[in-house]
Amino acid sequence: MNNSAYAHILFKKIGNDDQWACLTKKDHALLGVVEWYPRWRQFIFEPAPNTVHSHDCLLDIADFLSIQNQDERKIKREVMPNATK
């Protein structure tokens, strides 16, 4: 993921392959975590306590989630080509 794609936030992989910290570019303050949510079978954003997010920030987070979910579906299709879509 190219972190220059977003004006004010960046995503940094943490822990396993299915987690990213969402940070401010200015001072690397934690805004929340993107992680796999098995019950919904998709990546979700869990905001850090006491954080607020602008419209533009939420659009960037939604874009990142969309990219991760598309990549996950692509991987699943490659691993299990006959799986239900």
Secondary structure, DSSP 8 states (H G I E B T S, - for coil): --GGGSSSEEEEE-SSTTEEEEEETTT--EEEEEEEETTTTEEEEEE-TT----HHHHHHHHHHHHHHHHHHHHHHHHH-TTS--
